[in-house]
Amino acid sequence: MSHIESAAPPTARPLLGPEAPTVRPSRIPTAQLGRLLTLAFAFLLTLGLFAPQSRAATPAPQPQGHPAPRSFPLPKSPQVPDDHRPVPGETLTDAQDSPRAGTPHEQKQGKALRSAPSALAAASCTPADFARTGAALVQQVRSVDVACMNSLFSLDAAGAAKVFREDQMATVADALRTASATYDGTNSSAIGQLVLFLRVGYYVQWRFPNEVGAYGTPLKGATRGALDAFFGAPRSKDVSQANGETLAEAVTLIDSAQENARYTGVVKWLLNGFNPSTGGAMWSAVDNTRTVIERGTELPEFIAALQADPSFATAMADLVTRNAAGLTGGDLATSIGIQLGSLVSFPELRPQARPLVKDLIARYPLVGATGPLTMNLAWFAENKDKGNCALYGICDLPTRLIPLVLTVDHTCGPTLRIRAQDMSAAELAGTCTSLANQDAFFHSLVKDGGPVAGDQNQRLEVVVFDSYYDYSLYAWSIYDIEVDNGGMYLEGDPSKAGNQARFIAHEATWERPAFQIWNLNHEYTHYLDGRFDMAGDFEAGMSTPTVWWVEGVAEYVSYTYRNVRYDDAIAQAAKGTYKLSTLFDTTYDNADSTRVYNWGYLAVRYMLQSHPQDMATLLAKYRAGDWAGARTLLTSTIGTRYDADFAAWLTACGAGQCGSLQQPPAPLCTQADTRQYDKDCRRDGVAATTGNYSYMFVYLPAGVRQLTVTSSGGTGNGDLYYNGSSWATTSSYLAKSVNTGNGETLTISDPPSGWVFFSLYAQQGFDGVSVTTRY
């Protein structure tokens, strides 16, 4: 079966798994995905860039065996900000200075402006102190320190209405214009406080437009007059700490007032003056130009100003090359360079931006400290200047990136391969073992008879990036996927021989020093469920509501296999929100994430524990592709019959009494002889050709009351035979289990002590079977 995740064939299953606490988004139907996943990409410091959606109209060649994906995203890791703009490297968890994309103004704290001490001695700082007009208001603003001004960012609607009306703002703007005529390059006359008051006002009015009132032409003219006077003052060009403190605030005010286009000359001057020796407040002034540029690209007049002055784009590129030795991936030059890439989004700016972007991509490596710069520029080139990858020299980018980024290539076995940025031998071995054990657990749970007819997904490739940021930086190009998520499962075409299913994930860095791959177990369940339970592709499986099972069993296996208590689901059980019959109707369109995951888990757990025969019947229909028959079973045969019992079970489960979970898989047997078993152990990869046996034995101490032998998984059809103290064959046995497929179980009461023998007989050649002994 296939989980289709996006609109371009072939198929892919969504990575929607619960390996660490997170709020999971609702699944997005295929038809809506293109409209909804216009999200942000690798965001450096406070730059708001955009998330990759798909490759250019003429895509670069894909890695061999990699089909164009149809994909839905995984739930986000804790490292994906609410506004979808991950911050790279060491600054990943730093607070954002500016508001989310689309907000015109920002609450950015003013720096430690120096003021005349005598003016601050008796200053009072309450909202009522600023509810003034005229000279009294100006005097109050000048009398307080910057901490007081910053506190006004937090005014409520009522306070804002008293302090930041348009006439009050215009009064302060006029005072700034007058004071700028004698500006001496310091804050001796509290010019910085005047600037900061205006910044706060624009922000507060954006928050409370109805209460504060509209800002119109009078304030626009007053603010322009104030900024013209300040930037025109000779000492505003001083390269000094004292001037830098006020200059940095004035640069931010450019964007707050949305005068980005008018002051491109000021921004360009700062860009041209920045070098490795720039420090202190002057560095802050240059740093604040990033907001002016980023927000400016949302304004048509700013684009027109840049079109009229190609030297602005050149100044951005020159800043990068001039500071190349200091590129770290999270530095100012990298941020400005990436913003240069956004200019190719505008047809009128492409002639000037294209050669600059091409030069920077070619100039710096794709990985390491310059990776954030080059990969973001490549994303803009490919996604905002579609069809021109050859112009930028990036048509072969996926092929070039794989050996540079995914340096680890490890084979777990014939069905599983791991490609990773950096995994130790122990981490690789642990991941291989985890998936092998989960495989056995899954087959013992669903009791399948091998792959569904026509499913060719015999191999899975697990791709592991070092972090969410690395995933967002590289996976969009290598695998042509969305990256505003926690990973992606690409199923490909399961009916095609040699198809390569692929799970693209990242390490859960917030769990370090423990090593964990985000969503690993949930998504591996989707792979197994699609191959062994659900006929056809994902769209076929979604022709009737099957989400309760598809996502519920992935949750159930992930939590149960890892022996983790699912607290969120148990808390939901106590609420008793849904009837079981209602949950059978769950789709990705009519349910939120709580219903899909928490309640899917509860429904699957209840049915597996309380009604295993109904589940066996249901899965048989799923495996045959009898979607209508399965739907009839759920809605008519079962219908509301179990609703009352389910409600009682929820009450008990909410109190912590949910019943017995499926037993986790036994560990692998350790004896050198691969035929020998021991107490509570298993062997994987058991095989035999048609008409032959795989012989096995186990030593039982005296007093064993019950021996259980189970087989599951793999391909073909193996029947299980037991014969006490001699070899077990089809003509010499004491017990047998001869179901279709490899799901066999024998329970022997009061077996003799000493060696006992059992075997799997190949009615049809089998391979990859797991056999477990417990006593």
N, C-alpha and C positions, 0 to 999 in steps of 0.2 A: 504493500500500500504506500501511497505517497501523501505527504503533507505539503500541499501547494502553498507557497508563501507569497508570491507576487504574480504579476501579470504576464511574464515572459517565460515560455516553455524552455526546458522541461521542468520537472517538479522538484519541490523542496519542502521539507517539513519545518514548522516553526520551532524555534528554540525557546520554549517557555517553561523553564524549570526552576526549582526552588532550592538551589544549593546554599544560599545564605539569605538572611532576612531582607526582604525588599517589598515594596508595593508594586505589584505587577500590573501592567496595563492590560486593558481588554484586548483580545485578539481582533485584528482588523480584517474584514472580509476582503478577498482578492480584488473585487471590483473597486473598492475604495482606497486601496493601498497607495496608488500613485498620487491621489489627491491629499492624503493625510501625512505622508512621510516626507514632507518638505521641511527637513530638520537641519540643525546646525552641526558643523563638522569640527575638526580639531581647532579649538579656540585657544589662542595663545594670550596669556595674561587676561586683558580685558577686551580683546578683539573678538567681535561676534562674527564668525564665519559661518559657512553653511555645510550641512551634512551631505555626504555623497548620496545621490539617489540612484544613478545608473551611469554606465560608461557612455562615451560619445556615440553619436548616431552611427559612425563607422568605427566599431570597437577594435581595440588591439587584440591580437591573437591571444586566446586563452591557453593556459597550461594544458598539455595533452591529457585527454580524458575528462576535462572540466567543461560541463555544459553550461550554457547560459542559464542562470538560476531562476527559479520561481520561489520566492522566499518571504517568510514573515519573520520579524525580529524576536529575539529572546527578551525576557524581562531585563530591565536595566540593572546594572550593578550599582552598589552604593556610590561609585565614583562618577556616575553620570549626573550632572547638575539638573535641576528642574527645567532650566532653559536650554538643555541639550548642548551646552558648550563646555566640553571638557578642557581643563587647563593642564598643560604638559608638565612633566618632570616634577621638580621639587615643589612647584607652586600649585599642585593639583588640588589641595584642600584650602588654599588661600581664599579669603573673602573677595567677592567681586567688587570692584570699585564702582562700576556703572550698572544701571538698571538693565533689565532684560531687553532683548531686541524688540524694537517697536515703541519703546518709551522715549519721548523726546528729551527728557531732562533727567538729571541724576542726583542722587544724594551722595555726594562725595565730600568727605570731611575736609575742611580747610586745614592748611598746614599751620605750623606754629609761627604765625606772623608776629613780628616785633612791633609793639606800639609804644607810644610815649608813656612812661610810667605814671606821670602826673595825671594823665587822662583816665587812668584805670582805677585810681585809688578809691573813689566812692561810688563806682558804677553799680547799679542794681540790674539784675537779669531775670525778669519775669516777663511773660507775654504781655502783661498789662503795661510794662515799662515802654513797650514799642507801639502801643496803640495811640500813636501821636501823628501829627502832621507837620509839614513845613520844617523850619529850622530846629524845632524841638526834637523831631524825629532824627534828623541828621546828627544832632549833638548826641542823642542817645546811642546811635549806631557807632559813632566814633569813640564813645566813652567806654565801651565794653571790650573784653578780650575775645580772642578767636574761639575759645571754648564756649563762651556764651552764644556767639553767633551760630556755632555748630548745633547747640541745643535747640535752635529754632527749626531745624530739619524735622524735629519730632512733634511739632505743633499738631493739635487736633484741628478738626474742621472749624470749630468756633474760634479758636485762637488765631488760625490762619486768616479768617475773615476780618479780624480786627487789625492785623499787622501788615498784610501784603495786598491791599487793594491797589488798583492801577495807579491812583494818584499818589499813594505813598511810594511805590516803586519809582515812578517818574521823578519824584522829589529827590530821592537818593541818587538816581542816575544823573540828574542835573548837578548835584553836589559833587559827584565823581568827575564830571566834565570840568567843572570849575577848578577842583583840586588838582587835576592832571596838568593844568597849565603851569604849575610850579612844582611838579613832581621832582624830587631830588634823588630818586633811586633807592629810597628807604621807605619804611612805613611810619616815619615820624609824624605824619599828619593823618594816620589811620586810613589811608586810601584802601588798604587791604580789607578793612572791615566793610567799607562801602561796596567793594566788589563782591565780597562774600554775602552781604545782605541781598544783593541782586540775584546771586546764584540760588540762595535759599528761596527767595520769592518765586522764581521760575519753577523750582521743584515743587514747592507747596501748592502753587496754583495748578500745576499738572495733576496733583493728587486730589485737590478739592476745587475743581473748576466752577462748580455751581455756587459754592459758599464764598469763594474769593471773588468771583466775577471774571469776565473775559478780559484779556489783555489785548489791546488794539493798537491803532496807529500812534496815539500819543506816546505810549511807552516805547514802541519800536523806535520812534525817532529819538527819544531821550537816550535810550540805550546805545543806539548807533553814535550819537553825539559823544557819549561818555567813552565808548571804546575807541572812537576815532581820536579823541583827545589824549587818552592814555597811550595808545600805541604810537601816536604822533609825538609824544614827549621824548626829547632826546635821551633822557636818562632811563627810559624804559628799555633801551637797548644795552644797558650796562650788563656786562657778564660778571655778575657778582651774586653772592649769597643773598644779600639784602634785597636786591631787585628781583632775584629769582623767586623769592617767596610771594611777592605780589604778582609778578608776571605769570606764575603758574596758575594762580586763581583767575586772572584775567583771561588766560587761554581757555580754561574750562568754561568761563562765562560765554565765550564765543558760541559754544554748542548749546549751552542752556538757553540762550536767546535765539538760537537757530539762525545765527548770522555767519554760518560756516563759509558760505560763498564770498562774503564781503572781505574776509580776512585771510584768504589763501596766501596773500603775500607775507603776512606775519608767520603763518605756519611754515611756509617755504624757508623763510629766514632761519627759523629754529632748526629745521631739518638740515639745512646746509651748514649750520654751526656746530652740530653735534659731533663729538669725536670721543675716543676712549678717555680723554682727560676731563671731559665734562662731568661735573659732580654736583652734589648738594641740590639746592633749590633750582639751579639752572637745568639740571637733569630732569627734575620734576616738570619744569615748564615744557621741555621737549616731549617728555613722556605723555603729557596731557594732550599733545597734538593727535595722538592715536584716536581719542574720542572724537575730536573735531573731524578727522578724516572718515572714520567709520560711520558716524551718524550723518556726515555730510553726503555720503553716497545715497542716502535716502531722499535727498533734496534735488530736484531738477536744476535749480539755479547753481548748485555746487558742481554738478556734472558739467554744466555749461561753462563755468569758470575754469575748470580744469581743461576742457576742450580748447579754450582760448589761450591757455598757457601751458604748452607741453613741458615746460621746464619744471613744473610741479612734480610730474611723474618721474622725471629724471632725478630730481632731488631725493625722492623716496628711494630709488635704486642706488644712487650714490651713497646714501647713508648706510645702506647694507654693505656695499663693497668697501667703503672706507673703514668700517668697523668689523670686517670679516674675522679678524683674529679673535674677537670676543664673542662670536656666535656660540650660544649654548642651547638654543631651542626655547628658552624662556626669557630671552633678553629683548630689549627695546628694538634693536635693529631687525631681529627676526620678525617681530610683530609688525613693524612698518613694511618690511618686505612682503609679508603675507597679504597685508592690506593692498599692496600694489597689485597683487593677483586679482583682487576684486574688480579692478578697473576694466578687465577684459569682459566683464558682464555687460558693459555698455557699448553698443556699436559705435557711438561717436568717439569713444576713448580707445578703442582697440588699435587703431593705427599707431598711436604713441606707446601703448602699454605692451603690445605683443613682443617687440624686440627686446624690451627690458625684462619681461618675464622669461622669455626664452633664454636670455643670457644668464639669468640667475639660476634657472633649472640646470643648465649645462655646466655652470661654474662650480656648483657645490654638490657634495656626495648626497646620495639618497638616504643614507643611514647615519647614525651617530648624531653629533651635536647639530648638524645642518639638516637632518632629516625632516624636522617639523617645517622648516622653510621650504625645502624643495617639494615635499609631498603636498603641502597646502597649495603651493603655486601650481603643481601639476593637476590638482583637483580643479582649481578654477579654470585652467586651460582646457581641460577635458570636458567639464560640465557646463561651463559658461561660454565657451567658444567652440561649440560642438562641431565635429567633423574636421577639425584642424590639428589632430594630434601630430601629423607629420611636420607641420610648421614648427611645433615646439620640440620635436625630436622625442616624443614619448609614446609612440604607437606600440613599442615593444616593452613598455614599462612593467607589466605583470611578469613577463619572462625574466627581465633583469632583476626584479625584486626578490623572487623566490630564493635564489641561492644567497642573496645578501641578508635576507631577514630570517628565513626559516633554515637555520644552519644545522638543526638536529633532524635526523631521519632515522627512525627506529621502527623495526618490525616486531610486533608482539607475536604474530603468528600468521597463518595463511589468510585470515579474515580481518586482521586489524593492523593498521600502520599509524604511527604518530609522527607528525611534522611539527617542530617547535622552534621557537627562538632560542630558548635556553632551559633545558631540563637536565638534571643530573641523572646518573645511572639509577640511583635509588628511586627518584621520582618517576622515571620511565617504567621501571619494574613495578612500582606500586600502582601506577595507572593501569598497566596491562593486567595485573592481578585483580584489581578492582573490577574491571570490565568483564574479565573471565568469570569471576565469582557472581557478578550480577547476571550474566548470561544464564548460569545454572539456576539462579534464583528465579529469574523470569520464566524459564521453561517449566520449572516445578510449580509455578503459580498458575499459568494459563494452560498447561498440559496440552501443548500443541502437537501436531503430528508432522512437524517439519514446515518448510516455507510454503506459503500459499502458492497456488498454481501460477506459473509464469513470472514469479518474482526472481529477478536476477541480481539483487543487491547482496552479492556474496562477500563484498569487502567494504570496510568502512575506514576512512582516513580521518583521524582526529588532528586538527590543526590548533596549536596552542600558542597564542601570543603572550608575552611577558606580563602585560597589563592591559587594562581597558584602553589606555591612551595609545599603546602600540597597536592594538586591534583597530582603533578608529583611524589611526594614521596610515596603515598599510592594507588592511583587509579589503577596503573599498576597491582598490586597484587590482590586487592580486586575484580576488574572487568575484568582483563585480556585484557587490552586495551593499545593502544599507548598513550603516554602522551605529545608528542611534538605538542601540539595543545591547543585550548581553551576549550576543553571539548569533550564529545562524546554522541551521542544518539544511544542507543541499542534498536532496535525495536523487536528483537527476531523473533519468527515465528508468524505473525499476523493471520494465519489460525488455530492456536492451541488454544483450549479453555483454559482459565486461563493464557494465555501468559502474561508475565510482561514486558511491555515496560519501558525503564529506560533512563533518561537524567542525565548524570554525568557532573557536572559543578563546578565552583568555584566562590567565591566572587570576584568582581572587586575592589580590595583593593585600586587601584589608585583613586577611586571615594569617598573614605572615607573622611568625616564622613557619607556621604550618603551611604545607603546600596543598592547594586545592584548585581544581579547574572549575570555573563557574559553570553551573548547569550541567555538568558531565552526566550524572546519573539519570536525571530526568530525560535528557535528550537521547541518551543511549536506549532508554525504554521506548521512545518514539521509533527509533531505528528498528528495534526488535519487534515492536507491535506492528509496524508497517510491513515487516517481512513475514511474520509468522501468524498474524491474526487478521489482517485487513486486506481483502482482495483488491487488486487494481491499484489505482493511484489515489491521491488525497481527495481529488474532486469526486471520485466515485464514492469514497467513504463518507463524504459530506452530503451526498444526495438525500440522505435522511439524517435527523439529528443523532450524531454519535459522539459529540463533544464530551458529554458526561463521562464516557468510557475512555476516549483517547487521552484527554488531559487528566482524568481521574486516576487511570492506571499508572500514568507517568508519575504523578504525585505519590501514589500509594507505593510504587516500587522504590522511588527515590528515598522516601522517608523510612520505609520499613527495612529496605536493604541496608541502609546506613545506620539503622537502629536509632533514629532520631525521632523524638516525640514531636508531632505536628501540632504545636500549641495553637496556632491561628485557626486551624480547622476545628479543634476541640472547643475553642471558644465560640465558634460559629454554631457548633452542635448545640451548645447550651441555649442559644437563641431560638432554635427550632424554626427558622425562617421558612424553609421550603418543604413541601411534600415530595416524596420520592417520585411520584408520577409526574410532578412538575419538572424535576431535574432531568428526567428522560427526554424532555423537550429542549434542553439547553442547546443554544447555538452561539457562535461567536458574535452574532448580531444582537441577540436578545439578552445577553448576560454580561455582567461586569466581571472583573477579575476574581472577586470573592466567590461568585457563583461558579465560575469556570474551574477554579483551582481548589479552593477550600471545600466547596460543596461537591465538586466532582470526586474528590478524594473520599468524602464521607459516603457518597452513593456507592462508589466502587467497593469500599471496605465493607459496607453493610451487605451488599449482594454477594461478595466472595465469601464472607463469613457465614451468612445466614441462608443463602440460597445458591449453593455451588452448582446444583444441577441445572437451575435456570441459566446460570452463567455459561455452563458448558454448552447448553443448547444455543444460547445467543452467539457465542463465539464461533460455533460451527456454521451458523448462518453468515456471520461476518466473513469467515474464511472462504465461504463459497460465493461471496458477493451477492448474497440474497438479502439485499438491503430492505426490500419491502417486507419480506418474511420476518426479518429482525425487528422491524418497526411494529409489525402486527403483534409479535410476541410481547414487546414492551408496553404497547398502548392498549391491547385488547386482552391477550391471554393473562398478562400480569396486571395491567391497568392500575387500578387503585387498591388492589388486593393487599399490598404490603404497606400501605400508607400509615395505618395505625401502628403497626409493629415498628416501622421505621421511626415514627415519632417517639415511641417509648424507648427505642434504642438511642436516639439522639439525647434524650433526657439523661440516660445512664452514661452515655459517652461524655456529655458535657460535665458530668460529675467525676470523670476520670475512669469510668468503667466501659471501655469500648469493645471489650472482648479480645480474643487471641489473634495476634498478627501472624501472617505467614512466616514460617521459620526461615531465618537467613541461611544462605548456602553454607554447607560444611566446608572446612578448609581442604586444600589439596592433600592427597595422600603423599607420604614422603618415602615409602619403601622403594628401593632400587628396582625391584621386579615390578614392572608396570601392571602385572596381573594381580598383585597382592593389594588388599584393602585392609583397613583398620577401623577402629571405632570412630564414627562420625567424621568420615573423610570422603573425598570424591576424586575422581579422575575425569579430565576433559579430553576431548579429541579421540574418543574411542571409535574404532572403525573396523569394518569387515566387508568383504566382497560378497555378492549374492551367493547363498548356499553355504557360507562358511560361518565360523563362530569367533566371537571374542570371549576367551575363557578367563574367569576371574575366581578368586577365593579370598576368604577372610578367616582369621583365627579367633574363635570365641572362647573366652574364659568360662569356667563353670558358673552357673547361676544366671545366665542371660535369659530373660523372660520373653524378649521379643526382638527379632531382627527385621529391619526394613531395608529393602533394596529398591532403589528407584532409578529410572533412566529418563532422560529428557533432552530435547534440543537436537540439533544437527539435521542431517538430511537422510533420506531413505526410510527404511522400515525394519527395525530390529525388535524381535520378541524376546522376552526375559524368561529364563528357565532357572530353577533351583533344584539341587539334588543332594542335599546333605553332605555325606562323606565321600562322594565320588563325582567325577566330572558330569556336568549337566548338559544333556543333549535333548533333541526333540524326541528321542526314543527312550531316554533314561532321565526321568525327572520326578520330583515330588510336588512341585508347584510351578505354575506358569502364568504369564501375563502377555496376551497376544493382541493388543489393540492395534489399530491402524496407526502408523507413524512410530515414534520413539518414546511416547509418553507411557511408560510402564511402571507398575508398582507391585511389589510382593511383600507381604507381611507374614513372617514365620513366627508362630508362637512356640515357646519352649524349645528352641533349637538345641541340638546336641552341642556339647563343648568340643573344642578342637577345631580342626580345619573343616570348613564347609565350602561348597562350590556352587557357582552360578555362572550363567553365560548369557550373551546376547546373540541370537541366531538371526542372520541376515535373510529375511524373506525377500528384501530388496537391499542391495548394497547400501550401507550406511556409513556416515562419517560425521565427526564433530559432535558426537553424543557425549553427554555428561552422565556418569554413573556414580551413585552415592550409596554408602552403607551407613546405617545408624543402628545402634543397639544400646 
